[in-house]
Amino acid sequence: MTYTKIALAMVCGLALGGCATLESTVAPTKEYKAVLDGREQAISALSQAEPCCHDLTSLPYKVLSVGDHIVPIDGASAAYQFEEGKSYVAAFRLPANSGDLRITVEGVIEKSMFNPTVMMLDSRFKVTRKLGKDVFKYEPARMLKGDRVEAVFTVDRSYVGNPNNETYMIIYTDPKGLDETTTIMSQAKLMAKSLSVVDYGVKDPVIPHSPWGVVNLSVEDLSGNKTDSNYYKPVYQDAIDANAPVVNESPNKLVVPLAASASKPAMLGETDAFYRTQIGNAVKAGDIEKAMKLVDEAERAGSTSARKTFVDAVRQSQK
């Protein structure tokens, strides 16, 4: 794809809220086509799959690093018998010696979708919380991302070496939900919404759930930065030894509601001007990815003009 097409796609995503033409730019539909389109095969394979392990300690955990990861879940994945039933699974050991972690889990939607449930465990493989359909929310296609269900949560690392720190993450799908569907926004509706025109009632696609799918993971080391993301704060071992009250006595029910975000203070004018300059320079240099990261960083710090600066810069580059 040429720079011009990429830039125009950025403008569609940022200025118009999403474009129907982005299907060819989103991950990873071509490479994992058989996984995303093979629902009937997946259901048959799951019915015949033997559970890999007798308990959670024996799952094949992979070390998860900070960064972005694409995780296919298919017939080559381990199967495990959960309380809800049997599911293919991806199991990870979280990064060690990090600050608090912000984790984003996305279930990619194509002709079918893997509807994720996330189970978090402490260092002794005790369940701390489950994040399911009450936390995962549908997000329509936008910018370089396609339709997906998404959850964002935080792993607390207040005390280094605390055995109650969340240490392991398991991703599976609730087998009871395999007969369910998720309705997504049609491309026509997305386009109508982006252009603020009348939606002529094109029917929204209904996507069946599947035992197979693709999950996108993003792991960010917050290094002490505060966050309002859904998170679990472990009790420190000294408090347990001292018989201090344990707030969370039912670890399977530790999904903490997303706190209301505090209003951000206005960014200083000099700082806002700095970001605007850097965003403009990045666009001029053709480094769209850097410009987008600067937009996100500026907005987290309180900028209200960074996004408009980016859009204007991209438009100007097309003249």
C-alpha positions in Angstrom: 0.0 0.0 0.0 1.4 3.4 -0.9 2.0 6.2 1.6 -1.0 8.1 0.1 -3.4 5.2 0.8 -2.1 4.7 4.3 -2.4 8.4 5.1 -5.9 8.6 3.7 -6.9 5.6 5.8 -5.5 7.4 8.8 -7.7 10.4 8.0 -10.7 8.2 7.6 -10.1 6.6 11.0 -9.3 9.7 13.0 -11.5 12.3 11.3 -14.5 10.2 10.3 -14.5 7.5 13.0 -13.8 4.5 10.7 -14.0 3.6 7.0 -15.3 0.5 5.3 -12.3 0.4 3.0 -9.9 -0.6 5.8 -10.5 -4.4 5.6 -7.2 -4.9 3.6 -5.2 -3.1 6.2 -6.2 -4.9 9.4 -4.4 -7.8 10.9 -4.1 -10.8 10.3 -7.0 -12.1 8.2 -5.1 -13.6 5.3 -2.4 -15.6 7.2 -5.0 -17.1 9.6 -7.9 -17.4 7.1 -8.4 -21.1 7.9 -8.6 -20.4 11.6 -11.0 -17.5 11.3 -13.3 -19.2 8.7 -13.2 -22.8 9.8 -16.0 -22.8 12.5 -17.5 -26.2 11.5 -14.1 -27.9 11.4 -13.2 -26.2 14.8 -16.4 -27.5 16.5 -15.7 -31.1 15.2 -12.1 -30.9 16.3 -12.9 -29.7 19.8 -15.4 -32.5 20.3 -12.6 -35.0 19.7 -9.8 -33.2 21.4 -8.3 -34.7 24.5 -7.6 -32.4 27.5 -3.9 -31.8 27.7 -3.7 -31.6 31.5 -5.3 -32.5 34.8 -4.9 -29.1 36.4 -3.9 -25.5 35.7 -0.4 -26.0 36.9 0.4 -28.3 33.9 -0.8 -26.1 31.1 1.9 -25.2 28.5 2.6 -21.6 29.7 4.6 -19.4 27.3 6.6 -16.4 28.6 4.8 -13.2 27.6 6.9 -10.2 26.8 6.0 -6.5 26.8 4.7 -5.5 23.4 2.2 -6.6 20.8 1.4 -10.3 20.0 -0.8 -12.2 17.6 -2.1 -15.4 19.1 -3.8 -18.0 16.9 -5.9 -20.5 18.8 -6.8 -23.6 16.8 -6.5 -27.4 16.6 -2.7 -27.2 17.3 -3.5 -25.4 20.7 -3.9 -27.3 23.9 -7.4 -28.2 25.0 -8.5 -28.0 28.7 -11.6 -29.0 30.6 -12.7 -25.8 32.5 -15.6 -25.6 34.8 -17.7 -24.3 31.9 -16.6 -27.1 29.6 -13.8 -27.9 27.2 -12.0 -25.2 25.3 -8.8 -24.6 23.3 -6.5 -22.4 25.3 -3.5 -20.1 25.2 -1.6 -19.9 28.5 1.1 -17.3 29.4 3.5 -16.4 32.2 3.4 -12.6 32.6 6.6 -10.5 32.4 8.7 -10.6 35.6 10.4 -7.6 37.3 8.1 -5.1 35.6 6.0 -2.2 36.8 2.2 -2.5 36.7 1.0 -3.9 33.4 -1.8 -2.7 31.2 -3.0 -5.6 29.1 -5.4 -5.4 26.1 -7.0 -8.5 24.8 -8.8 -8.5 21.5 -10.8 -11.2 19.8 -10.6 -10.7 16.0 -13.9 -10.9 14.2 -14.2 -12.2 10.7 -16.6 -14.9 9.4 -16.5 -16.3 12.9 -15.0 -15.1 16.2 -13.3 -16.6 19.2 -15.1 -14.9 22.2 -12.3 -14.6 24.8 -12.5 -15.3 28.5 -9.4 -14.4 30.5 -8.5 -16.2 33.7 -5.8 -14.6 35.9 -3.8 -16.7 38.4 -1.3 -15.8 41.2 2.1 -17.4 41.5 0.6 -20.5 43.2 -1.9 -21.0 40.3 -4.9 -19.8 42.4 -7.5 -17.9 40.3 -7.6 -14.2 41.1 -10.3 -13.2 38.6 -12.1 -14.0 35.4 -12.8 -11.4 32.7 -15.6 -12.6 30.4 -18.5 -11.2 28.3 -19.3 -8.6 31.0 -15.9 -7.0 30.5 -15.2 -7.7 26.8 -17.0 -5.1 24.6 -17.6 -5.0 20.8 -15.5 -2.3 19.1 -16.3 -1.6 15.4 -13.6 -1.3 12.7 -11.5 1.9 13.0 -8.2 3.1 11.7 -6.0 0.0 11.2 -8.1 -2.2 13.4 -11.0 -4.4 12.2 -14.1 -5.4 14.1 -13.2 -7.0 17.5 -14.2 -7.6 21.1 -11.9 -6.0 23.5 -11.0 -5.8 27.2 -8.4 -3.6 28.9 -7.2 -4.4 32.4 -4.3 -3.8 34.7 -2.0 -6.1 36.7 -0.8 -4.6 40.0 2.9 -5.0 40.9 2.9 -2.9 44.1 5.0 -5.4 46.0 7.9 -7.2 44.3 8.0 -10.8 45.2 4.5 -10.9 46.6 3.2 -14.5 45.9 -0.3 -13.1 45.5 0.8 -11.0 42.5 -1.0 -12.1 39.3 1.6 -14.2 37.5 -0.2 -16.3 34.9 -2.9 -15.5 32.2 -5.1 -18.1 30.5 -7.2 -17.2 27.5 -10.1 -19.6 26.4 -13.7 -19.4 25.3 -16.8 -20.4 27.2 -18.1 -23.5 25.4 -21.6 -22.6 26.5 -21.4 -19.6 24.2 -20.5 -21.4 21.0 -24.2 -21.4 19.9 -24.3 -17.6 20.4 -23.6 -14.8 17.9 -22.3 -11.2 17.9 -23.9 -8.6 15.7 -21.4 -6.1 14.2 -21.9 -2.9 12.3 -22.2 -3.2 8.6 -19.7 -1.4 6.4 -22.6 0.7 5.0 -23.6 1.8 8.5 -20.0 2.6 9.4 -19.6 4.7 6.3 -23.0 6.5 6.9 -21.9 7.2 10.5 -18.5 8.5 9.5 -20.0 10.8 6.9 -23.0 11.9 9.1 -25.5 10.8 6.4 -28.6 8.7 6.6 -28.3 5.0 7.3 -30.6 3.3 4.8 -31.0 0.2 7.0 -28.5 -2.2 5.6 -28.6 -5.3 7.7 -25.8 -5.7 10.2 -23.8 -9.0 9.9 -24.4 -11.6 12.6 -21.1 -13.5 13.5 -21.2 -17.0 15.0 -18.8 -17.8 17.8 -16.1 -20.5 17.2 -13.7 -22.6 19.3 -10.9 -21.3 17.0 -9.8 -17.8 16.4 -7.2 -15.1 16.6 -6.4 -13.0 19.7 -4.4 -9.8 19.6 -2.5 -9.1 22.9 -0.9 -5.8 23.9 1.2 -5.7 27.1 2.4 -2.3 28.3 4.7 -1.7 31.3 3.3 1.2 33.1 6.4 1.7 35.3 4.4 3.2 38.2 2.0 5.3 36.1 -1.5 5.4 37.5 -4.3 3.9 35.6 -8.1 3.5 35.8 -8.2 0.3 33.9 -10.0 -2.7 35.4 -7.5 -4.2 37.9 -7.0 -6.5 40.8 -4.8 -5.5 43.7 -3.3 -8.5 45.5 -3.2 -8.7 49.3 0.4 -8.7 50.5 1.6 -11.9 52.2 2.5 -10.2 55.5 -1.1 -9.1 55.9 -2.3 -12.6 55.3 0.1 -14.0 57.9 -1.1 -11.5 60.4 -4.7 -12.6 59.8 -5.5 -9.2 58.4 -8.9 -8.9 56.7 -8.8 -10.1 53.1 -11.0 -7.9 51.0 -11.3 -10.4 48.1 -12.2 -13.7 49.7 -13.8 -15.2 46.6 -11.0 -15.1 44.0 -13.3 -16.4 41.2 -15.4 -13.2 41.5 -12.7 -10.6 41.5 -13.7 -8.6 38.4 -13.5 -5.0 39.5 -15.7 -2.6 37.7 -14.0 0.0 35.6 -13.5 3.1 37.7 -14.7 6.4 36.4 -11.8 8.2 34.8 -10.8 11.4 36.6 -10.9 14.5 34.4 -7.4 15.3 33.1 -5.9 18.7 33.8 -5.4 20.9 30.8 -2.0 20.6 29.1 0.3 23.6 29.3 0.3 25.6 26.1 4.1 25.2 25.6 3.7 21.4 25.9 0.8 21.3 23.5 2.7 23.3 21.0 5.7 20.9 21.3 3.4 17.9 20.5 1.8 19.7 17.6 5.2 20.4 16.1 6.5 16.9 16.6 3.3 15.4 15.1 3.6 17.7 12.1 7.2 16.8 11.6 6.5 13.1 11.8 3.8 13.3 9.1 6.1 15.3 6.8 8.7 12.6 7.2 6.2 10.0 6.3 6.4 8.3 9.7 2.7 7.9 10.3 3.2 5.3 13.1 5.3 7.7 15.1 2.8 10.5 14.6 0.0 8.3 15.8 1.9 7.4 18.9 2.6 11.0 19.6 -1.2 11.7 19.3 -2.0 9.0 21.8 0.7 10.2 24.2 -0.4 13.8 23.9 -4.1 12.9 24.5 -3.2 10.9 27.6 -1.4 13.9 28.9 -4.4 16.2 28.4 -4.0 17.6 24.8 -7.3 18.4 23.0 -5.6 19.5 19.8 -3.2 16.7 18.9 -5.8 14.6 16.9 -6.8 17.6 14.8 -3.2 18.5 14.2 -2.6 15.0 12.9 -5.6 15.0 10.6 -4.7 18.5 9.2 -1.1 17.5 8.7 -2.1 14.4 6.7 -4.5 16.3 4.6 -1.9 19.0 3.9 0.6 16.3 2.8 -1.9 15.1 0.1 -2.0 18.5 -1.7 
